[in-house]
Amino acid sequence: MIVRILGEGQFLLEDADLDRLNELDDAVEVAAHAGDTAALAAALTTLLGSVREQGTPLDDDLLVDSDLILPDADATPGQILDWIGEDDSFDGLIPAEHPADAGGDA
């Protein structure tokens, strides 16, 4: 799975890392809905740090489509809500399953 952090680059992660990222994404979503800028900054820092730690950075010259795109750590609650949607119909920044697997069952 290829994850892009805006303004930073892309990282290759194993599909198995998705569960941990989803847990961290929950804290981002809660903080954004609460409008808690400090909690959001902490949650984003943790989420993005996990992507950096678990992932392998891809060379900037390599052009590969990203499976997931994450905002930078300076995103505001309003920006996150615009990104994920303000209702509960979206999974947050990170879907519950691998994006490539989510396609066919309509």
N, CA and C atoms as an extended XYZ file, in Angstrom:
318
Properties=species:S:1:pos:R:3:atomname:S:1:resname:S:1:resid:I:1 pbc="F F F"
N         0.855       -1.155        0.000 N   MET     1
C         0.000        0.000        0.000 CA  MET     1
C         0.910        1.230        0.000 C   MET     1
N         0.596        2.191       -0.866 N   ILE     2
C         1.365        3.426       -0.965 CA  ILE     2
C         0.584        4.539       -0.263 C   ILE     2
N         1.227        5.175        0.711 N   VAL     3
C         0.615        6.265        1.465 CA  VAL     3
C         1.419        7.536        1.206 C   VAL     3
N         0.720        8.584        0.805 N   ARG     4
C         1.361        9.887        0.600 CA  ARG     4
C         1.013       10.795        1.768 C   ARG     4
N         2.035       11.443        2.313 N   ILE     5
C         1.843       12.519        3.276 CA  ILE     5
C         2.051       13.807        2.498 C   ILE     5
N         1.017       14.641        2.463 N   LEU     6
C         1.108       15.880        1.679 CA  LEU     6
C         2.313       16.707        2.099 C   LEU     6
N         3.020       17.195        1.109 N   GLY     7
C         4.169       18.049        1.350 CA  GLY     7
C         5.410       17.307        1.780 C   GLY     7
N         5.330       15.987        1.851 N   GLU     8
C         6.471       15.222        2.349 CA  GLU     8
C         6.914       14.116        1.409 C   GLU     8
N         6.014       13.278        0.980 N   GLY     9
C         6.396       12.183        0.099 CA  GLY     9
C         5.540       10.951        0.310 C   GLY     9
N         5.982        9.860       -0.327 N   GLN    10
C         5.242        8.606       -0.298 CA  GLN    10
C         6.001        7.547        0.492 C   GLN    10
N         5.224        6.634        1.082 N   PHE    11
C         5.777        5.545        1.875 CA  PHE    11
C         5.083        4.247        1.476 C   PHE    11
N         5.868        3.186        1.390 N   LEU    12
C         5.335        1.857        1.120 CA  LEU    12
C         5.091        1.171        2.454 C   LEU    12
N         3.848        0.762        2.696 N   LEU    13
C         3.483        0.067        3.927 CA  LEU    13
C         2.875       -1.280        3.587 C   LEU    13
N         2.966       -2.189        4.526 N   GLU    14
C         2.329       -3.491        4.387 CA  GLU    14
C         0.839       -3.349        4.671 C   GLU    14
N         0.015       -4.148        4.016 N   ASP    15
C        -1.422       -4.113        4.274 CA  ASP    15
C        -1.728       -4.367        5.747 C   ASP    15
N        -0.902       -5.153        6.409 N   ALA    16
C        -1.108       -5.473        7.823 CA  ALA    16
C        -1.002       -4.233        8.708 C   ALA    16
N        -0.339       -3.188        8.242 N   ASP    17
C        -0.200       -1.950        9.016 CA  ASP    17
C        -1.500       -1.149        9.066 C   ASP    17
N        -2.465       -1.498        8.228 N   LEU    18
C        -3.705       -0.746        8.128 CA  LEU    18
C        -4.481       -0.726        9.445 C   LEU    18
N        -4.498       -1.830       10.182 N   ASP    19
C        -5.229       -1.878       11.451 CA  ASP    19
C        -4.687       -0.846       12.438 C   ASP    19
N        -3.385       -0.772       12.578 N   ARG    20
C        -2.775        0.186       13.498 CA  ARG    20
C        -3.060        1.620       13.040 C   ARG    20
N        -2.959        1.862       11.748 N   LEU    21
C        -3.236        3.200       11.232 CA  LEU    21
C        -4.699        3.588       11.460 C   LEU    21
N        -5.608        2.626       11.349 N   ASN    22
C        -7.017        2.904       11.602 CA  ASN    22
C        -7.253        3.318       13.046 C   ASN    22
N        -6.566        2.680       13.977 N   GLU    23
C        -6.684        3.055       15.389 CA  GLU    23
C        -6.237        4.503       15.592 C   GLU    23
N        -5.135        4.852       14.990 N   LEU    24
C        -4.618        6.218       15.109 CA  LEU    24
C        -5.524        7.215       14.393 C   LEU    24
N        -6.110        6.800       13.289 N   ASP    25
C        -7.030        7.640       12.537 CA  ASP    25
C        -8.271        7.974       13.361 C   ASP    25
N        -8.713        7.046       14.200 N   ASP    26
C        -9.883        7.301       15.048 CA  ASP    26
C        -9.656        8.521       15.939 C   ASP    26
N        -8.458        8.649       16.493 N   ALA    27
C        -8.140        9.798       17.354 CA  ALA    27
C        -8.139       11.096       16.546 C   ALA    27
N        -7.685       11.045       15.311 N   VAL    28
C        -7.710       12.221       14.431 CA  VAL    28
C        -9.154       12.642       14.189 C   VAL    28
N        -9.992       11.674       13.887 N   GLU    29
C       -11.392       11.964       13.594 CA  GLU    29
C       -12.117       12.547       14.812 C   GLU    29
N       -11.898       11.978       15.991 N   VAL    30
C       -12.531       12.473       17.213 CA  VAL    30
C       -12.106       13.915       17.491 C   VAL    30
N       -10.812       14.186       17.374 N   ALA    31
C       -10.304       15.534       17.638 CA  ALA    31
C       -10.856       16.537       16.629 C   ALA    31
N       -10.948       16.141       15.362 N   ALA    32
C       -11.480       17.045       14.338 CA  ALA    32
C       -12.944       17.363       14.604 C   ALA    32
N       -13.731       16.350       14.920 N   HIS    33
C       -15.148       16.577       15.201 CA  HIS    33
C       -15.331       17.435       16.449 C   HIS    33
N       -14.428       17.321       17.419 N   ALA    34
C       -14.511       18.123       18.639 CA  ALA    34
C       -13.989       19.543       18.430 C   ALA    34
N       -13.301       19.778       17.306 N   GLY    35
C       -12.708       21.090       17.063 CA  GLY    35
C       -11.509       21.368       17.948 C   GLY    35
N       -10.896       20.321       18.460 N   ASP    36
C        -9.774       20.426       19.398 CA  ASP    36
C        -8.455       20.460       18.626 C   ASP    36
N        -7.953       21.657       18.389 N   THR    37
C        -6.749       21.843       17.584 CA  THR    37
C        -5.534       21.161       18.189 C   THR    37
N        -5.352       21.254       19.500 N   ALA    38
C        -4.188       20.641       20.157 CA  ALA    38
C        -4.247       19.122       20.071 C   ALA    38
N        -5.425       18.549       20.342 N   ALA    39
C        -5.573       17.093       20.261 CA  ALA    39
C        -5.399       16.613       18.822 C   ALA    39
N        -5.893       17.404       17.867 N   LEU    40
C        -5.736       17.042       16.456 CA  LEU    40
C        -4.269       17.040       16.060 C   LEU    40
N        -3.533       18.064       16.458 N   ALA    41
C        -2.106       18.132       16.125 CA  ALA    41
C        -1.367       16.932       16.701 C   ALA    41
N        -1.695       16.565       17.943 N   ALA    42
C        -1.047       15.403       18.571 CA  ALA    42
C        -1.423       14.118       17.844 C   ALA    42
N        -2.700       13.963       17.492 N   ALA    43
C        -3.155       12.749       16.811 CA  ALA    43
C        -2.541       12.632       15.412 C   ALA    43
N        -2.490       13.755       14.685 N   LEU    44
C        -1.871       13.732       13.351 CA  LEU    44
C        -0.380       13.432       13.442 C   LEU    44
N         0.287       14.014       14.420 N   THR    45
C         1.715       13.753       14.607 CA  THR    45
C         1.959       12.270       14.854 C   THR    45
N         1.109       11.658       15.678 N   THR    46
C         1.241       10.226       15.967 CA  THR    46
C         0.956        9.385       14.729 C   THR    46
N        -0.122        9.717       14.008 N   LEU    47
C        -0.485        8.971       12.802 CA  LEU    47
C         0.614        9.065       11.750 C   LEU    47
N         1.059       10.273       11.474 N   LEU    48
C         2.087       10.453       10.448 CA  LEU    48
C         3.411        9.836       10.880 C   LEU    48
N         3.720        9.915       12.162 N   GLY    49
C         4.929        9.275       12.678 CA  GLY    49
C         4.885        7.772       12.492 C   GLY    49
N         3.714        7.187       12.687 N   SER    50
C         3.566        5.745       12.487 CA  SER    50
C         3.778        5.368       11.022 C   SER    50
N         3.260        6.184       10.114 N   VAL    51
C         3.477        5.932        8.684 CA  VAL    51
C         4.976        5.982        8.378 C   VAL    51
N         5.652        6.974        8.922 N   ARG    52
C         7.102        7.103        8.675 CA  ARG    52
C         7.884        5.932        9.274 C   ARG    52
N         7.504        5.515       10.469 N   GLU    53
C         8.219        4.418       11.150 CA  GLU    53
C         7.970        3.068       10.496 C   GLU    53
N         6.724        2.793       10.142 N   GLN    54
C         6.366        1.491        9.589 CA  GLN    54
C         6.650        1.398        8.101 C   GLN    54
N         6.636        2.554        7.426 N   GLY    55
C         6.781        2.550        5.980 CA  GLY    55
C         8.208        2.717        5.511 C   GLY    55
N         8.380        2.395        4.258 N   THR    56
C         9.652        2.607        3.572 CA  THR    56
C         9.476        3.790        2.632 C   THR    56
N        10.269        4.847        2.809 N   PRO    57
C        10.113        6.011        1.922 CA  PRO    57
C        10.410        5.628        0.471 C   PRO    57
N         9.584        6.144       -0.431 N   LEU    58
C         9.814        5.929       -1.853 CA  LEU    58
C        10.605        7.107       -2.412 C   LEU    58
N        11.432        6.828       -3.374 N   ASP    59
C        12.234        7.858       -4.027 CA  ASP    59
C        11.317        8.900       -4.652 C   ASP    59
N        11.641       10.162       -4.481 N   ASP    60
C        10.828       11.246       -5.024 CA  ASP    60
C        10.715       11.190       -6.543 C   ASP    60
N        11.679       10.573       -7.205 N   ASP    61
C        11.662       10.477       -8.660 CA  ASP    61
C        10.734        9.381       -9.165 C   ASP    61
N        10.281        8.500       -8.270 N   LEU    62
C         9.397        7.404       -8.629 CA  LEU    62
C         7.960        7.913       -8.686 C   LEU    62
N         7.312        7.760       -9.838 N   LEU    63
C         5.934        8.214       -9.995 CA  LEU    63
C         4.997        7.026       -9.840 C   LEU    63
N         4.327        6.959       -8.680 N   VAL    64
C         3.429        5.862       -8.359 CA  VAL    64
C         2.153        6.460       -7.770 C   VAL    64
N         0.995        5.945       -8.191 N   ASP    65
C        -0.260        6.397       -7.602 CA  ASP    65
C        -0.303        6.009       -6.132 C   ASP    65
N        -0.842        6.894       -5.308 N   SER    66
C        -0.985        6.632       -3.882 CA  SER    66
C        -2.324        5.955       -3.620 C   SER    66
N        -2.314        4.959       -2.726 N   ASP    67
C        -3.555        4.325       -2.288 CA  ASP    67
C        -4.275        5.204       -1.275 C   ASP    67
N        -3.500        5.905       -0.454 N   LEU    68
C        -4.036        6.798        0.566 CA  LEU    68
C        -3.250        8.097        0.553 C   LEU    68
N        -3.940        9.193        0.815 N   ILE    69
C        -3.278       10.490        0.933 CA  ILE    69
C        -3.656       11.072        2.286 C   ILE    69
N        -2.652       11.464        3.049 N   LEU    70
C        -2.862       12.028        4.373 CA  LEU    70
C        -2.426       13.489        4.386 C   LEU    70
N        -3.123       14.317        5.175 N   PRO    71
C        -2.722       15.720        5.273 CA  PRO    71
C        -1.430       15.851        6.066 C   PRO    71
N        -0.852       17.051        6.031 N   ASP    72
C         0.322       17.288        6.863 CA  ASP    72
C        -0.121       17.515        8.304 C   ASP    72
N         0.827       17.590        9.207 N   ALA    73
C         0.527       17.698       10.638 CA  ALA    73
C        -0.073       19.040       11.026 C   ALA    73
N        -0.034       20.023       10.145 N   ASP    74
C        -0.565       21.347       10.447 CA  ASP    74
C        -2.029       21.518       10.047 C   ASP    74
N        -2.688       20.445        9.600 N   ALA    75
C        -4.082       20.548        9.172 CA  ALA    75
C        -4.973       20.966       10.345 C   ALA    75
N        -5.960       21.781       10.046 N   THR    76
C        -6.892       22.268       11.067 CA  THR    76
C        -8.090       21.331       11.168 C   THR    76
N        -8.851       21.428       12.263 N   PRO    77
C       -10.067       20.615       12.360 CA  PRO    77
C       -10.997       20.819       11.158 C   PRO    77
N       -11.152       22.062       10.710 N   GLY    78
C       -12.008       22.332        9.555 CA  GLY    78
C       -11.510       21.652        8.293 C   GLY    78
N       -10.198       21.678        8.081 N   GLN    79
C        -9.627       21.016        6.908 CA  GLN    79
C        -9.845       19.501        6.975 C   GLN    79
N        -9.669       18.928        8.158 N   ILE    80
C        -9.875       17.487        8.300 CA  ILE    80
C       -11.338       17.143        8.052 C   ILE    80
N       -12.260       17.925        8.584 N   LEU    81
C       -13.683       17.659        8.361 CA  LEU    81
C       -14.048       17.791        6.892 C   LEU    81
N       -13.456       18.756        6.194 N   ASP    82
C       -13.672       18.855        4.752 CA  ASP    82
C       -13.151       17.605        4.058 C   ASP    82
N       -12.033       17.099        4.529 N   TRP    83
C       -11.365       15.941        3.931 CA  TRP    83
C       -12.193       14.676        4.137 C   TRP    83
N       -12.671       14.468        5.370 N   ILE    84
C       -13.352       13.203        5.694 CA  ILE    84
C       -14.863       13.295        5.585 C   ILE    84
N       -15.407       14.489        5.532 N   GLY    85
C       -16.852       14.648        5.556 CA  GLY    85
C       -17.298       14.857        6.995 C   GLY    85
N       -18.305       15.657        7.192 N   GLU    86
C       -18.712       16.016        8.541 CA  GLU    86
C       -19.695       15.034        9.158 C   GLU    86
N       -20.185       14.069        8.403 N   ASP    87
C       -21.093       13.089        8.993 CA  ASP    87
C       -20.351       11.778        9.257 C   ASP    87
N       -21.070       10.781        9.694 N   ASP    88
C       -20.434        9.506       10.049 CA  ASP    88
C       -20.417        8.509        8.897 C   ASP    88
N       -20.691        8.953        7.666 N   SER    89
C       -20.768        8.025        6.542 CA  SER    89
C       -19.396        7.689        5.953 C   SER    89
N       -18.345        8.352        6.407 N   PHE    90
C       -17.009        8.106        5.876 CA  PHE    90
C       -16.154        7.497        6.964 C   PHE    90
N       -15.193        6.684        6.578 N   ASP    91
C       -14.347        5.954        7.517 CA  ASP    91
C       -13.274        6.796        8.178 C   ASP    91
N       -13.112        8.040        7.829 N   GLY    92
C       -12.008        8.841        8.323 CA  GLY    92
C       -10.972        8.976        7.232 C   GLY    92
N        -9.766        9.296        7.615 N   LEU    93
C        -8.692        9.449        6.634 CA  LEU    93
C        -8.265        8.112        6.056 C   LEU    93
N        -8.401        7.049        6.867 N   ILE    94
C        -7.946        5.724        6.462 CA  ILE    94
C        -9.138        4.775        6.458 C   ILE    94
N        -9.457        4.180        5.315 N   PRO    95
C       -10.606        3.271        5.255 CA  PRO    95
C       -10.371        2.006        6.077 C   PRO    95
N       -11.462        1.348        6.430 N   ALA    96
C       -11.389        0.150        7.270 CA  ALA    96
C       -10.702       -1.003        6.545 C   ALA    96
N       -10.716       -0.995        5.241 N   GLU    97
C       -10.036       -2.035        4.492 CA  GLU    97
C        -9.129       -1.395        3.456 C   GLU    97
N        -8.241       -2.195        2.898 N   HIS    98
C        -7.304       -1.685        1.893 CA  HIS    98
C        -8.088       -1.083        0.736 C   HIS    98
N        -7.755        0.126        0.290 N   PRO    99
C        -8.487        0.798       -0.777 CA  PRO    99
C        -8.634       -0.039       -2.049 C   PRO    99
N        -7.653       -0.819       -2.393 N   ALA   100
C        -7.733       -1.640       -3.611 CA  ALA   100
C        -8.752       -2.753       -3.465 C   ALA   100
N        -9.053       -3.168       -2.216 N   ASP   101
C       -10.023       -4.230       -1.967 CA  ASP   101
C       -11.442       -3.703       -1.871 C   ASP   101
N       -11.619       -2.391       -1.742 N   ALA   102
C       -12.928       -1.816       -1.481 CA  ALA   102
C       -13.770       -1.675       -2.749 C   ALA   102
N       -13.233       -1.855       -3.897 N   GLY   103
C       -13.880       -1.643       -5.172 CA  GLY   103
C       -15.066       -2.509       -5.499 C   GLY   103
N       -15.267       -3.558       -5.851 N   GLY   104
C       -16.291       -4.256       -6.548 CA  GLY   104
C       -17.638       -4.532       -5.958 C   GLY   104
N       -17.919       -4.423       -4.678 N   ASP   105
C       -19.206       -4.854       -4.138 CA  ASP   105
C       -20.168       -3.695       -4.012 C   ASP   105
N       -20.866       -3.349       -5.069 N   ALA   106
C       -21.799       -2.231       -5.019 CA  ALA   106
C       -23.200       -2.692       -4.778 C   ALA   106
